[in-house]
Amino acid sequence: MPLVTSLKKFVRASAAGRVALLPLRLRLGVAQTGPDLLRLLRWLRTSREHTNLTYDLDALNREYLAFFLSACLGITVEEVRGYLDEVEQDHRLAEHIRQSVRNGPARAVSDEVARYGRRLGWYAIVRARKPRLVVETGVDKGLGSCVIAAALEMNAREGAPGECMCLDINPAAGYLITGAYANFARMIVGDSIESLKNITTLIDVFISDSDHSASHEAAEYEVIAPKLSPKSVLVSDNAHVTPCLAEFAERTSRRFLYFQEQPQNHWFRGAGIGIAF
Ligand SMILES: C[S@@+](CC[C@H](N)C(=O)[O-])C[C@H]1O[C@@H](n2cnc3c(N)ncnc32)[C@H](O)[C@@H]1O
C-alpha cells in the first residue's frame, strides 16, 4: 500500500489521527462562524433592537426572492423585481418610519433605519394580487403594516383599492400606522383568533405573524378557512419553525412553498416566507 494512502487511513481511523486533524477542522469552523461573531459585535454596538430584528436581504437572496414570488404568483420575475425596487425606493415610507420611530414610545429599543427584510415579499404580493382585504395578525410597531399600506396606496392609485386589518393583542402595537398609512391599514386590538372570527368580508391576502406557537398559528388558519376568497394567498411568518401552513395547504388542496431569508451583514439567520396559494 502506498505510504500516503496508509497515512490517510491512519488519520481517519485512529484517535491520534482525529487529534491531528483538529487544527484543520477548527480553522474550517472558525472561517464559517468567525464572521458571524464579528457581525454580532458590530450589531451590539450599532443597533438598539432586542426583538423582531430588522435587516436588509443579502443581494443574491433578494434576487432569489424575486424568482420565488414569480413562481408563486404566476408573474414575470421582472414584474416582481419592479415591485421590490418600488418599495426600496419609496423614500416617503422610509422617512415616515425614521420619524415615527424617532418620536415613538419604543425609540430606546428600536432602529430608525427602515430595513424591510422579507416584508419586501409581502409588498410584492399585495402589489401583484391587488387584494380588497389583507389581514395581518401580529403587528408589533407596525413595520409590516406600513409596507402593506404603501402597497395598497399604490394599488388604489392604479384603481384597485383595498385595506389591511392589522390585528394585535397589545394595545400599544401599531404606533407606526399613522398619517397616509392609516388610510389603508387599520388596527384591531384583541386576541387574533377572536378578531378573525368577527371578519365578515372575504380575505384575499392573509399574513400570520402573531403568537408563534404551532397551536395558535394552526387555529388562525382554521378560523379563516371559510373566509378566504377563491384566489387567496396565505403567508406564514413562522414557517421556519412550524409546518402549520404547509399542512393547511395540503388539507385544502393548495400549493405550498418556502423562501428562507438571508440577512445582509447580520448574525441572525433569518426567518422566511411560507406561502400557500
Ligand atoms: C413578530 S411580532 C409581529 C411583527 C410584525 N408583523 C412586523 O411586520 O414587524 C408579533 C406580534 O404578535 C402579537 N401577538 C402575540 N400574541 C397574539 C395574539 N394571541 N393575538 C394577536 N396578536 C398577538 C404581539 O403583541 C406582537 O406584537
The ligand as an SDF file (V2000), in Angstrom:
LIG
                    3D

 27 29  0  0  0  0  0  0  0  0999 V2000
  -43.3410   39.2020   15.4800 C   0  0  0  0  0  0  0  0  0  0  0  0
  -44.4050   40.4480   16.0480 S   0  0  0  0  0  0  0  0  0  0  0  0
  -45.2110   40.9760   14.5870 C   0  0  0  0  0  0  0  0  0  0  0  0
  -44.2710   41.6420   13.6380 C   0  0  0  0  0  0  0  0  0  0  0  0
  -44.9340   42.4230   12.5240 C   0  0  0  0  0  0  0  0  0  0  0  0
  -45.8020   41.6320   11.6890 N   0  0  0  0  0  0  0  0  0  0  0  0
  -43.8770   43.0760   11.6710 C   0  0  0  0  0  0  0  0  0  0  0  0
  -44.0180   43.0910   10.4330 O   0  0  0  0  0  0  0  0  0  0  0  0
  -42.8910   43.6080   12.2050 O   0  0  0  0  0  0  0  0  0  0  0  0
  -45.6280   39.5290   16.9100 C   0  0  0  0  0  0  0  0  0  0  0  0
  -46.7880   40.3360   17.4520 C   0  0  0  0  0  0  0  0  0  0  0  0
  -47.8390   39.4200   17.7570 O   0  0  0  0  0  0  0  0  0  0  0  0
  -48.5850   39.9240   18.8330 C   0  0  0  0  0  0  0  0  0  0  0  0
  -49.3530   38.8140   19.4410 N   0  0  0  0  0  0  0  0  0  0  0  0
  -48.9000   37.8210   20.2520 C   0  0  0  0  0  0  0  0  0  0  0  0
  -49.9150   37.0070   20.5840 N   0  0  0  0  0  0  0  0  0  0  0  0
  -51.0200   37.4710   19.9640 C   0  0  0  0  0  0  0  0  0  0  0  0
  -52.3830   37.0490   19.9000 C   0  0  0  0  0  0  0  0  0  0  0  0
  -52.8190   35.9820   20.5770 N   0  0  0  0  0  0  0  0  0  0  0  0
  -53.2450   37.7620   19.1580 N   0  0  0  0  0  0  0  0  0  0  0  0
  -52.8220   38.8630   18.4570 C   0  0  0  0  0  0  0  0  0  0  0  0
  -51.5530   39.3100   18.4870 N   0  0  0  0  0  0  0  0  0  0  0  0
  -50.6590   38.6210   19.2310 C   0  0  0  0  0  0  0  0  0  0  0  0
  -47.5300   40.5440   19.7450 C   0  0  0  0  0  0  0  0  0  0  0  0
  -48.1230   41.5270   20.5670 O   0  0  0  0  0  0  0  0  0  0  0  0
  -46.5150   41.1020   18.7300 C   0  0  0  0  0  0  0  0  0  0  0  0
  -46.7470   42.4630   18.5080 O   0  0  0  0  0  0  0  0  0  0  0  0
  1  2  1  0
  2  3  1  0
  2 10  1  0
  3  4  1  0
  4  5  1  0
  5  6  1  0
  5  7  1  0
  7  8  2  0
  7  9  1  0
 10 11  1  0
 11 12  1  0
 11 26  1  0
 12 13  1  0
 13 14  1  0
 13 24  1  0
 14 15  1  0
 14 23  1  0
 15 16  2  0
 16 17  1  0
 17 18  1  0
 17 23  2  0
 18 19  1  0
 18 20  2  0
 20 21  1  0
 21 22  2  0
 22 23  1  0
 24 25  1  0
 24 26  1  0
 26 27  1  0
M  CHG  2   2   1   9  -1
M  END
$$$$
